[in-house]
Amino acid sequence: MTELVRKMIIAMSILAIVLVSGCTDTTQTADPVSTDNVFVSISPVVVKEFQDQDISLVVTNNDTQAIDSVTVSSFIPLTVSGTGSVNIAGKETTAQSSALNAKITAPAFDTDVNDSAVTVSYLSGMDEEGKQITNTKSVPVNVTIIPDVKLQFLGFVEDMDSLRTTSAETWELKKGENATISFSVKNHGQSTIPAGLLTVVFDVDNELIAEDASMNINESMARSGTSYTKGIQIPVKDDAPNGETDVYVKLMYDDHVVDEQTLILTVKL
């Protein structure tokens, strides 16, 4: 091998090493969008135990860099059974926002909800391998799980001695008489409902005919359990106008309507 050939081989080897070295050094990392620049807002969630419900969040990107594949990754103590996915551009003059929908499933009624929080995940930035980085942002949410209970055998009856007779959805009487309503409550859920947790409210639409009333359910109910058959009397005012009014019967858990039915009361001359 001549000296010239040897030098050419060495030069070409050095050039190849430089080229390879340059190729492996072209990948640049990029920091992801900070969670401090990602905001998540969601209204309080009220859901019946073991039932599915659609929810919607608003995700805001306050960074100049876009965030991609934004999804709902978890929702403690609920189960995320489906989630949408959105890309949110970086801000130019104002922050960019997008609605994000998901479907959740509630756990048992007696589940602790004190630490409820929703978590969204998003892609942004670049790692050493040129892949986008997964980031998460969690925010607390006000969650209420309501029992799966319903009114049953609801309707007007003749008097308090007739609570177990066939009831009617409509009833006629005269001014000054008492409208008697019979009802009971059944637990269609899986969790035991403690005594005193539920209230039945009788909301008379026309307040000139009669005033509202309410009654607590003082029996605990296990799965498929029922309350006693109860009755309440609503006095019709002596100067009530003749005609009819709706009576909205609402089964309440705190301020939440769990079940509602409507009766019609008619005052005749």
C-alpha positions as CSV (number, residue, x, y, z in Angstrom):
1,M,0.0,0.0,0.0
2,T,1.5,3.3,-1.0
3,E,1.8,6.2,1.4
4,L,-0.8,8.2,-0.6
5,V,-3.4,5.4,-0.5
6,R,-2.9,5.0,3.3
7,K,-3.4,8.7,3.9
8,M,-6.6,8.7,1.8
9,I,-8.0,5.8,3.8
10,I,-7.2,7.5,7.1
11,A,-8.8,10.8,5.8
12,M,-11.9,9.0,4.7
13,S,-12.3,7.2,8.0
14,I,-12.0,10.5,9.9
15,L,-14.6,12.1,7.7
16,A,-17.0,9.2,8.2
17,I,-16.6,9.4,12.0
18,V,-17.3,13.2,11.8
19,L,-20.4,12.6,9.7
20,V,-21.8,9.9,11.9
21,S,-21.1,12.0,15.0
22,G,-22.9,14.9,13.5
23,C,-26.0,12.8,12.7
24,T,-26.4,11.5,16.2
25,D,-26.3,14.9,17.7
26,T,-29.1,16.6,15.7
27,T,-32.0,15.6,18.0
28,Q,-32.8,18.4,20.4
29,T,-35.0,18.2,23.5
30,A,-37.7,20.7,24.4
31,D,-39.3,21.4,27.7
32,P,-43.0,20.4,28.0
33,V,-45.8,22.9,28.8
34,S,-45.8,23.4,32.6
35,T,-48.9,22.3,34.4
36,D,-49.0,25.8,35.9
37,N,-50.0,27.0,32.4
38,V,-52.8,24.4,32.0
39,F,-56.1,25.1,33.7
40,V,-59.0,22.7,34.1
41,S,-62.5,23.8,35.1
42,I,-65.5,21.5,35.7
43,S,-68.9,22.0,37.4
44,P,-69.8,19.9,40.4
45,V,-70.8,16.3,39.5
46,V,-73.9,14.7,40.8
47,V,-74.4,11.1,39.8
48,K,-76.5,8.1,40.9
49,E,-74.6,5.2,42.3
50,F,-73.4,2.6,39.7
51,Q,-74.8,4.6,36.8
52,D,-73.1,6.2,33.8
53,Q,-73.1,9.9,33.1
54,D,-71.6,12.2,30.5
55,I,-69.4,15.1,31.8
56,S,-67.7,18.0,30.2
57,L,-64.6,19.9,31.2
58,V,-62.9,23.1,29.8
59,V,-59.1,22.8,29.4
60,T,-57.2,26.1,28.9
61,N,-53.6,26.3,27.5
62,N,-51.9,29.5,28.7
63,D,-48.5,28.6,27.1
64,T,-47.2,29.6,23.6
65,Q,-46.5,25.9,22.9
66,A,-49.4,23.7,21.9
67,I,-50.6,20.7,23.9
68,D,-51.8,17.6,22.1
69,S,-54.0,14.5,22.8
70,V,-55.6,16.0,25.8
71,T,-57.7,13.3,27.5
72,V,-59.4,12.6,30.9
73,S,-57.0,10.0,32.4
74,S,-58.7,9.5,35.8
75,F,-61.5,10.8,38.0
76,I,-61.2,9.7,41.7
77,P,-63.4,8.0,43.0
78,L,-65.3,7.6,39.8
79,T,-64.4,5.3,36.9
80,V,-63.6,6.9,33.5
81,S,-65.3,4.6,31.0
82,G,-64.7,6.8,27.9
83,T,-62.9,10.1,27.0
84,G,-62.6,12.4,24.1
85,S,-59.3,13.8,22.9
86,V,-58.5,17.4,21.8
87,N,-55.5,19.4,20.6
88,I,-55.1,22.9,22.0
89,A,-53.0,25.4,20.2
90,G,-50.6,27.7,22.0
91,K,-51.7,31.2,22.8
92,E,-50.9,34.2,20.6
93,T,-52.5,37.1,22.4
94,T,-54.9,35.1,24.6
95,A,-55.0,31.7,26.1
96,Q,-56.7,28.9,24.1
97,S,-59.5,26.7,25.5
98,S,-61.3,23.7,24.4
99,A,-64.2,21.6,25.8
100,L,-63.3,18.0,26.6
101,N,-66.0,15.3,27.1
102,A,-65.9,12.1,28.9
103,K,-68.2,9.3,30.4
104,I,-67.9,8.3,34.0
105,T,-69.4,5.5,36.2
106,A,-70.2,6.1,39.8
107,P,-69.2,3.8,42.6
108,A,-71.4,2.8,45.6
109,F,-73.5,5.6,47.3
110,D,-71.5,5.3,50.5
111,T,-68.1,5.9,48.9
112,D,-65.9,8.6,50.4
113,V,-65.8,11.6,48.0
114,N,-63.8,14.0,50.2
115,D,-60.7,13.7,48.0
116,S,-62.4,13.7,44.6
117,A,-60.2,15.0,41.7
118,V,-60.1,14.8,37.9
119,T,-56.8,14.3,36.0
120,V,-56.2,15.2,32.4
121,S,-53.1,14.1,30.4
122,Y,-51.5,15.9,27.5
123,L,-48.5,15.6,25.2
124,S,-46.0,18.4,24.8
125,G,-42.2,19.0,24.7
126,M,-39.7,16.5,23.3
127,D,-37.4,13.9,25.0
128,E,-34.0,12.6,23.9
129,E,-35.6,10.1,21.5
130,G,-37.7,12.8,19.8
131,K,-40.9,11.7,21.4
132,Q,-43.5,14.0,22.9
133,I,-43.6,13.9,26.8
134,T,-46.8,12.9,28.6
135,N,-47.8,15.3,31.4
136,T,-50.8,15.3,33.8
137,K,-52.8,18.0,35.6
138,S,-55.2,17.2,38.5
139,V,-57.8,19.5,40.0
140,P,-60.3,18.9,42.9
141,V,-64.0,18.4,42.0
142,N,-67.1,18.6,44.1
143,V,-68.7,15.1,43.7
144,T,-72.0,13.9,45.1
145,I,-73.1,10.3,44.7
146,I,-76.8,9.9,45.3
147,P,-78.7,6.8,46.2
148,D,-80.8,4.9,43.7
149,V,-84.2,5.2,45.3
150,K,-87.7,5.9,44.0
151,L,-91.2,6.8,45.2
152,Q,-93.7,4.0,44.8
153,F,-97.5,3.5,45.3
154,L,-97.8,7.3,45.3
155,G,-101.3,8.8,45.0
156,F,-104.4,10.3,46.6
157,V,-106.5,8.1,48.9
158,E,-109.7,8.7,50.9
159,D,-108.2,9.3,54.3
160,M,-105.4,8.2,56.7
161,D,-107.3,4.9,57.3
162,S,-107.1,4.1,53.6
163,L,-103.3,4.3,53.0
164,R,-103.1,0.7,51.7
165,T,-106.0,1.1,49.3
166,T,-105.6,1.8,45.5
167,S,-104.3,5.3,45.1
168,A,-105.2,7.8,42.3
169,E,-103.1,10.4,40.5
170,T,-106.0,12.9,40.4
171,W,-108.4,13.9,43.2
172,E,-111.3,16.2,43.7
173,L,-112.5,17.8,47.0
174,K,-114.0,20.9,48.4
175,K,-112.5,24.0,50.1
176,G,-111.5,23.3,53.7
177,E,-111.1,19.6,53.2
178,N,-107.9,17.6,53.5
179,A,-106.1,16.0,50.6
180,T,-104.6,12.7,51.8
181,I,-101.6,11.3,49.9
182,S,-100.2,7.8,50.4
183,F,-96.7,6.7,49.3
184,S,-93.6,4.6,50.2
185,V,-90.0,4.6,49.1
186,K,-88.0,1.7,47.6
187,N,-84.2,1.2,47.4
188,H,-83.2,0.1,43.9
189,G,-79.5,0.4,44.6
190,Q,-76.9,-1.7,46.2
191,S,-76.0,0.4,49.3
192,T,-77.9,0.5,52.5
193,I,-79.5,3.9,53.1
194,P,-79.4,5.1,56.7
195,A,-82.6,6.3,58.4
196,G,-83.4,10.0,58.2
197,L,-81.3,10.6,55.1
198,L,-84.3,11.1,52.7
199,T,-87.1,13.6,52.7
200,V,-90.3,13.7,50.6
201,V,-91.5,17.2,49.7
202,F,-95.0,18.0,48.5
203,D,-94.8,21.2,46.5
204,V,-98.2,22.6,45.7
205,D,-97.9,24.7,42.5
206,N,-100.8,27.0,43.3
207,E,-100.1,28.4,46.8
208,L,-103.6,29.9,47.0
209,I,-105.1,26.4,47.1
210,A,-102.8,24.7,49.7
211,E,-99.4,25.1,51.3
212,D,-96.3,22.8,50.8
213,A,-95.5,20.0,53.2
214,S,-92.7,17.5,53.8
215,M,-92.0,14.2,55.6
216,N,-88.7,12.5,56.6
217,I,-88.1,8.8,55.8
218,N,-87.1,7.4,59.2
219,E,-86.4,3.8,58.2
220,S,-83.1,2.5,56.9
221,M,-83.3,0.5,53.7
222,A,-80.9,-2.2,52.5
223,R,-80.8,-3.5,48.9
224,S,-84.4,-3.8,47.6
225,G,-85.7,-2.6,50.9
226,T,-88.7,-0.3,51.3
227,S,-90.0,2.2,53.8
228,Y,-93.3,1.9,55.6
229,T,-96.4,3.0,53.7
230,K,-96.9,6.6,54.8
231,G,-99.6,9.2,54.5
232,I,-99.7,12.9,54.7
233,Q,-102.6,15.3,54.8
234,I,-102.5,18.6,52.9
235,P,-105.3,21.0,54.0
236,V,-107.0,22.9,51.3
237,K,-107.6,26.5,52.3
238,D,-111.1,27.7,53.1
239,D,-110.8,30.5,50.6
240,A,-109.1,28.4,47.9
241,P,-110.1,29.2,44.3
242,N,-111.9,26.4,42.4
243,G,-109.9,24.6,39.7
244,E,-106.9,22.4,39.7
245,T,-103.2,22.5,40.6
246,D,-100.2,20.3,40.2
247,V,-98.7,18.8,43.3
248,Y,-95.0,18.0,42.7
249,V,-93.9,15.1,45.0
250,K,-90.1,15.1,45.3
251,L,-87.9,12.6,46.9
252,M,-84.9,14.6,48.2
253,Y,-81.3,13.7,49.3
254,D,-80.0,16.9,50.8
255,D,-80.7,19.5,48.1
256,H,-80.8,16.9,45.3
257,V,-84.0,15.6,43.7
258,V,-83.6,11.8,43.5
259,D,-87.1,11.1,42.1
260,E,-90.1,13.2,41.3
261,Q,-93.8,12.5,40.3
262,T,-96.7,14.8,39.7
263,L,-100.3,14.5,41.1
264,I,-103.3,16.7,40.2
265,L,-105.5,18.2,42.9
266,T,-108.9,19.7,41.9
267,V,-111.0,22.0,44.1
268,K,-114.7,22.0,43.2
269,L,-117.5,24.2,44.3
